Amino acid sequence: MRKVEIFNQKGISEGFGSFHRWGEEYEEFENDVGNCTIAIVELDDGSIKTFLPHQIKFENEKCEIMESNYQVNKKTRCCLCGLMVTNMTQHRKYCKA
């Protein structure tokens, strides 16, 4: 999961959380349905909330283990998705986090 900063509708920071994934929400109207993309975020207190994309900002994270430290047959935890992988360079091409 990636750390995100959360903003209210006025653009004021309201704290931090962990981004889980993108999702969709919809609202039914009398003659139509409206869809919108939402971010599913776990707040630092453990609760889950959804936010519109413009209400979050991904924090720049650096992996603790860089490719230059890669050793053959040694598993490393991906800092983005949390999977244990043998080849970090290959994994980053397909990482869904």
C-alpha positions as CSV (number, residue, x, y, z in Angstrom):
1,M,0.0,0.0,0.0
2,R,1.1,3.5,-0.7
3,K,0.9,6.4,1.8
4,V,-1.4,9.3,0.8
5,E,-2.1,12.7,2.2
6,I,-5.8,13.4,2.4
7,F,-7.4,16.8,1.6
8,N,-10.9,18.2,2.2
9,Q,-13.0,19.9,-0.5
10,K,-11.3,23.2,0.2
11,G,-7.8,21.7,-0.4
12,I,-6.8,21.7,3.3
13,S,-4.8,18.7,4.5
14,E,-6.7,16.5,6.9
15,G,-4.1,13.8,7.6
16,F,-2.6,10.7,6.1
17,G,-3.7,7.2,5.2
18,S,-2.8,4.1,3.1
19,F,-4.2,3.8,-0.4
20,H,-5.7,0.4,-1.0
21,R,-7.1,0.7,-4.6
22,W,-9.3,2.6,-7.0
23,G,-13.0,1.9,-7.1
24,E,-16.2,3.2,-8.4
25,E,-19.3,4.7,-6.8
26,Y,-22.5,5.6,-8.4
27,E,-25.5,7.6,-7.5
28,E,-29.0,7.0,-8.8
29,F,-31.0,9.9,-10.0
30,E,-34.6,9.9,-11.1
31,N,-33.9,9.2,-14.8
32,D,-30.1,8.4,-14.8
33,V,-27.1,7.0,-12.9
34,G,-23.9,8.9,-12.2
35,N,-20.6,7.1,-11.9
36,C,-17.3,8.4,-10.4
37,T,-13.9,7.0,-9.6
38,I,-13.0,6.9,-5.9
39,A,-9.9,6.1,-3.9
40,I,-10.3,3.5,-1.1
41,V,-8.1,4.6,1.7
42,E,-7.3,3.2,5.2
43,L,-6.9,6.0,7.7
44,D,-4.3,5.9,10.4
45,D,-7.0,4.9,12.9
46,G,-7.8,1.8,10.9
47,S,-11.1,3.0,9.5
48,I,-11.8,2.8,5.7
49,K,-13.1,5.8,3.7
50,T,-13.5,6.7,0.1
51,F,-12.2,9.9,-1.5
52,L,-12.4,11.6,-4.9
53,P,-9.1,11.4,-6.8
54,H,-8.4,15.2,-6.3
55,Q,-8.6,14.7,-2.5
56,I,-5.5,12.5,-2.2
57,K,-1.9,13.0,-3.0
58,F,0.5,10.0,-3.1
59,E,3.6,10.5,-1.0
60,N,7.0,9.9,-2.6
61,E,8.3,6.6,-1.2
62,K,11.6,5.1,-1.8
63,C,12.1,1.3,-1.6
64,E,14.3,0.3,1.3
65,I,16.1,-2.1,-0.9
66,M,17.4,-0.8,-4.2
67,E,18.1,-2.9,-7.3
68,S,21.9,-2.3,-6.8
69,N,21.6,-4.3,-3.5
70,Y,19.8,-7.2,-5.2
71,Q,21.3,-10.7,-4.5
72,V,20.5,-13.9,-6.4
73,N,17.9,-16.2,-4.7
74,K,17.4,-13.6,-1.9
75,K,13.7,-12.6,-1.5
76,T,12.9,-9.0,-1.0
77,R,9.6,-7.4,0.1
78,C,8.2,-4.9,-2.5
79,C,7.7,-1.6,-0.7
80,L,4.7,-0.8,-2.9
81,C,2.6,-4.0,-2.9
82,G,4.2,-6.0,0.0
83,L,4.9,-9.2,-2.0
84,M,8.0,-11.2,-1.4
85,V,9.9,-11.4,-4.7
86,T,13.1,-12.8,-6.0
87,N,13.7,-10.4,-8.9
88,M,12.7,-6.9,-7.9
89,T,13.5,-5.4,-11.4
90,Q,11.2,-7.9,-13.1
91,H,8.5,-7.5,-10.5
92,R,8.3,-3.7,-10.8
93,K,7.3,-4.1,-14.5
94,Y,4.1,-5.9,-13.4
95,C,3.5,-4.5,-9.9
96,K,-0.1,-3.4,-9.5
97,A,0.4,-1.2,-6.5
